[in-house]
Amino acid sequence: MHDILEIFKKSGALLNGHFRLTSGLHSPIYFQCALVLQYPDYCRQIAEKTIGNFSTKKIDLVISPAVGGIVIGQEVGRQLGVRTIFTERINGVMSLRRGFWIEKGEKVLICEDVVTTGGSVYEVIELVKEAHAEIAAVCYIVDRSGGQVQFGFDQYALVQMSAQTYTPESCPLCKEKIAIQKPGSRT
């Protein structure tokens, strides 16, 4: 975990301030994975460490929710040598687009960058179930929930921490009138 946090710090991807997360929660800390994953060597290293967690599992397909999971999902899929796709929202609903499909019975790895509440991953899980495929595992770079989010399948995070979050109504940063930033993919 320490080496991954060092990569985040070196690349300027571990941010402090007042942030609105994709979940709608507020936090004084933000993991901007895109700033890490823009460097191919860091992306490769993170994917290698991720794959080490499920090397004994058979994987046919890697699927990631857009936008955050796409880059790491693609590298994980490349290293595994399997087909790699991503989901997108259509009118707020997580969907397969661009001609992507999931085969019945495929062993699927769901790959995400950061999990706080797990909302996007839960939506991808439903798509995989609807296709009658099998979820082999769920992996992500950062677990902000400190292990509280459980998907009901084998899951792996490279960094696990309890990063403070607040509802907008209870956010002390809002009460201090600190400007909020919305760096996520759903602003």
Buried (B, 14 or more C-beta within 10 A) or exposed (E): EEEBBEBBEEBEBBBEBBBBBBBEBBBBBBBBBBBBBEBEEBBEBBBEBBBEBBEEEEBBBBBBBBBBBBBBBBBBBBBBEBBBBBBBBEEEEBEBEEEBEBEEEBBBBBBBBBBBBBBBBBBBBEBBEEBEBBBBBBBBBBBBBEEEBEBEBBBBBBBBBEBEBBEEEEBEBBEEEBEBEEBBBBE
